[in-house]
Amino acid sequence: MAVSRRKFVGGVAAALGYLGVGKDDLFAQQAGRAGVPGQGARGPRALVDLSKVAKINNNENPYGVPATVRAAMDDPKAWEWANRYGAPDGGLSQAIQELHGVNAENIVLGCGSGELLSSITIAFLIGDPKKKVLGVNPTYNDPYSKASQIGRETIRVPLNKDYTQNIPAIIDVANKRAAEIGFIYIVNPNNPTGMIVPKGQIKQLLDGVPKDMPVLIDEAYHHFVDTPDYESSMKYVLEGRPVIVCRTFSKIAALAAMRLGYGVAPAELIKKVRTFTTGSQSITVKFGGAASLKDTAGQAKTRTLNKQIREDTIAKLKALGYEVLPSEANFFMVGLKREVSDVAPEFQKRDVLVGRPFPPMTQHLRVSVGTQAEMDKFIAAFKEIMTAPAKTAAAL
């Protein structure tokens, strides 16, 4: 069971007591979710007319909440105990247990997987000022940002020249600096590239690092992958390895604004992480989450549309002469040969919201896969913007 609010606040207060600046500077563009395209400072999101813009900057599901999920959240049972703390979870825990073959003690819930990434980072770093998080760069930045907030450092291995994750280098660092590593962090498929770590390399990683070293694998985009070279890392949890797999309902399930995610790991790791979680998920979204896990037809439809529209858009970009990284997610990266920070505002002027820069890949634009109409709007804007002369430093 999640800790009480008082215990949670106490745990966070202890964590914040360690606040300081880490030696590894974090790129400002990666500090959080961008409110303005091309910029990355965390803060209030810019207000936009969602009925007007093509919103392809946050890797969301553009098709809305499925009818079966909405019906579950509207069920009177979802509201019967909404006035009480500790209300029933709508069968969410049981649905997760059945899906993955685990027990309740192996599951932790979060307000989106973002809360879990934060809680895991605190749990595995806070007890020792020497502990660091080891991962690649660029990737989804939240654990690095949280480590910096609590005065911990990060070790970030550059991507390979082909933008894949350098697993041998991570193994090498993990062994040479084992005493310093609080946990290893892998996003699979990676964000912002959309590229996978093949299943053979995941096994190589887990077999190659110290046996007691925790490994966090963020599978936020797991459901969109369509290649036999990939597989979920849930099986390693069942083997009893110190692996935590995080999933979110923000992407395939279209519940981004509802904030729900979960982690699966051996019980001793879950117990450690729960100390720093709130346990404050909405009862109605829990009912929706349980229904979503069973909505295999809806997920299949979204996955099919995503792949079809993604490949169509990529083909059009390649026909225009632009490099596009191979993606297995609901987003992709296109090489612009211009700075994203210069180009993104031009898209915004045309009511197209695109991704922020991800240093050091500052000339690769991350584009979420929207509806066909949204991607048509993107391509039209892309042609306009990219055929115009690039602005010079003097012009800026």
N, C-alpha and C positions, 0 to 999 in steps of 0.2 A: 504493500500500500504506500502511496506517496506520502511524504512527510507533511506535517501541518504547516500552515502559513508562517507561524512563529518560528518553527525550526528552519524553514526554508530561508526566511529573512536573515536568521542568525548565521546560516551557512554562507549566504551571499555576502553578508557583512564581513565575515572572516576572510572570504576570498578577496573582497575589495580592499582589505587591509594591506594586501600585498601589491597594490597598484604601483606601477612604475613604467618606465620606458624601456623596452627591450633593445638589445643591440642591433637587431635586424629591423631596419626601417620598413614599414609597411607602405605600399603604394596607396596614395589617397584614393585612387580610382577604384581600389578593391575594398575600401573600408566598409561598404555596405550596399544596400540596394539604391540605385540611383533614382533621384526624383526628377532629374533633368537628363535627357539623353546626352551621352558624351561626358558626363560628370558622375562622380561616385560617392560624394559625401553623404553619410547617413543622416537622415533627417526626414521631415515631412515630405511626402510625395507631392510632386506638382499636380495641381488639379487640372484634369483634362476632361473633355467631353468624350466619354467612351463610345457614344453613338456616332462620333464623327471620325475618330482616328483609327488607323490600323495599328493596334497595340501589339507589337511584335518585339518587345524588349525584355520580357520577364519569364519567358518559357512556360507560359500558362496554357491550359487547355482552352481553345477558343470556342468550343461547342456548348459550353454551359453545363450545369449540373444535370445528370441524367434523371429522367422522370422517376425511376425506381428509387433513387437516392433521395430525391426531394420528397417522395411519398413517405419514406421511412422517417425523415426528419419532421414531417407533418403529422405523424401518427400520434394520437392522444397519449399513448404510453410514453412517448418522448418528452411529454410535458407534465405528466402526472406528478413527478417528484422534482420538477424544475425549481421549486421553491426551497429545496433542501440540499445542503452540502452532502457529498457522498452519495449522490443519486445513482441508480443503476446505470450500467454502461451500454445498455442497448444490445448486448451480445457481442460487443467489439472484441473483448479479450478472448472469448471463446472462438470467434471467427479467425482471429490471428493464430490461436493455438492450432486449430484444425488445418489452416492453410499451410503452416510451416512445421507441424509435428512437434511443437514445443509445449511447455507448461507455462502457467501464469507467472511463475517466478523468473521466467526467461524474457519477460516483456516489460518494457517501459514506454509510457505514452508521453508525447510532447505536444506543445502548441505549434504544430508544424515540425518538420525535422530540424528546423533552425534552433529551436529551444534545446533539442537533444544534442546537437553539435556543440552548443555552448556548455551545456551541463557536463558532457563527457570531457571536454577540454579542462574545465575546472576540476572535475573529479580526479583526473589523472596527472595534473600538473601542480595542484595547489599545495600538496604536502611536502614538496621538496623544491627549493628555489633553483636547483640545478636542472630540473627536468624540462625537456623541450618537446615540441611536436615536430615530427619529421614527415615531410611530404614533398610534393612537386610544386613548381611554379611555371605558368599560372594554373590555378585551380579555384574551386569555390572557396572564398577567403575566410568564412566565418570562424573556423577554429584558430587560424592565424591571428585574426583580429582579437578574439577573446583571449588568446595567450598573451598578447601585448597588453591588453587591459589589466590583466592580473600580474603584470611584471615578469612574464616568462618569454623566453626566446623561441625562435623557430629555426629549423634547418630546412631550407627549400632547395630541392634539386631541380635544375633546369630541365625542361622537356628535351627529348631528343630532337635532332634536326628535322625529323618528319612529324614532330609535334606529339609523338606518343610518350607515355610516361616511362621514365628510365628506371625500371625495376631493379636491374643489377646494381645500379648506383645506390639505390635506397637500401638494398641488402648490405652493401659494403659499408655504408655509413652506420646502419643499425648495429652491425657487429663491431666496428671499430670504436663506436661511441656509445655502446650499449648502456653504460651507467648514466648517460645523460638523457636517454630517450624515454619520455613518459608514454608516448604512443605514436604509432604510425598512422597516417591519414591518407586514404585513397578514395577518390571519387570515380565511380565506374558505372556508366560512361562519364568521362571527365566533363566538367563545366569550366571553361567555355568552349572547348574544342568539339565536344560531342563524340570523341573517339574512345573506344573501349580499351581496357586492359584484358587481353585474351585469357581464357581460363587457365591455360598452361602457365602463364606468367604469374597469375594469382597464386597458384600452387607453389611455384618457384619461390615467391616471396614468403609465403607462410612456412615453407619448409626451410628457408634459408636464414630467417632471422631468429634471435633467441626465443626459445620455446615459451617463455613467460611474458614476452613483450606484447602488450595489447595492440590490436590492429583495428582501426575504425574504417569501415567501408561504407561509403555513402552511395546508396543505390536509388537515388531520387528519380533517375531516368531509366531504370531497369526495364520497365514495361514496354518501352519503345524499341528495344533492341531486337534485331531480326537477323542474327548470324549465329551459326553453330560454334563459332570461335569463342563465344561468350557464355557464361553461366553465372547465376547468382552465387554468392558466397555463403548463403544460409547453411549449406551442408557442413561447412566448417564449424559452425556453432553447434550443430548436432554431434559433431565429433568431439566436442568439448574443448576446442582450441580457444584461446583468448581473443576471439573475434567479435566485434559488435557490428551488426548490419543495421543501417538506418534506412527507413522508407518514409515516403510522404504521400499524403492524399492531395497535395497541391497541384500535381501534374496530370497524370492519367485520369485521376478521379475528379478533376475540375473543382476542387474544394479549396483553392488557394486562399481566399479571403476567410474561410472558416477555421483555418489553423489547426491542423491535426497531422500527427506523424507518429511513428513508433520505432523502437529499437528492439532487436532480438540479440541476446548474448547469453553466455553462461551465467547462472544465478549470482555468483559472487561479484561479477562485473556489474550486473544490473543493480544489485544492492548498493554498490558504491556510487553509481550514477544517480540513483533515486534521491540521494541526499540533497542534490542540487536541482531537482525538478520541482515544478509547482503543483502538478496534479490538478491543474485548473481548466481542463478542456471542457467545452460546452457539452452538456448532456445531449442536446439535439444533434450536434455534429458527430457524436459517438454512434448514435443510431444510424446516421448517414454513412459513417465509415464502415460499419458492419455490413450495411447493404451494398456498399461499393465493392467490398472484397468479393462479394458473390456475383457482381455484375460483369461476368466474363464476356457476355455478348457486347455490352456497351464498350468495354475496354478494347475488344477486338476491332470494333468499328472505328474507334478513335485512332487506334494504331494503324489501321489500313489507310485511313484518310491522311494521317500524318506522313506516312511513307510516300504515298502517291504525290502529295503536294510538295513535300520536301524535294523529292527527286526531280519533279517537273521544274521547280524553281532553280535548283542547282544546274540543271541542264541549260536553262536560259542564261544563267550567269556565265557558265563555261562558254556558251556560244558567243557571248560578248567579249570573251578573251580573259576572263578572270579565274584565278585559282580558287577552288573551294575545297576545304578539308573534308575527308570522308566522315560522315556523321551517322551514328546509330541512335540519335536522340531526337527530341522535338525542337531542335535548333541546329544551326551550323555556322561555320565561320568562313567568310569570303575575304580574300586578300585584296586590299584596295590600292596599294602602293601610294596611299595618302594616309594622313593621321585620322583616326576615328574621331578625335575631338574636334577636328575641322569639319568633318562630313556630317556627323550626327545632327547638329543644329539645322543643316540644310534639309534633312529628312523631316525634322520636326516642323519646319515651315510648310511642308507639304502634307502635314497631318499623318506622318508615319513615325512612330516611335521605335527606335532601334537600340541595340545594346550599348553599354558603356565601354570604355577602353579596358583592356586586361593586360597591363604591363607584364612582360616586355613586348607583348604582341599588339602594339599600339596601332598597327596598320591592318589588322585583321578585325573585321566587323562581325560581331555575333548577332545573328538574326534568328528570332524565334519563328517557328512554323505556324502561321495563322490559317485562317480559312482561305479558300481559293481567291475570294474577292480581295482579302487583305494582301495576299502575295502578289496579285496582279497590280495592286496599288503600289506595292513596294518596288516591283520591277519597273513600272513606269517612272517612279521617282528616281530610281537608281540610274536609269538611262539619262534622265535629265541632268542629274547632279554630276555623274561621272563623265559625261561628254563635255561638260563645261570646263574651262581651264581651271586648274587648281589655283587657289589663292596663294599669293606669295606672302612672305613675312612682312614686307612693306605694306601690302594691302590690308593685312590684319592689324 
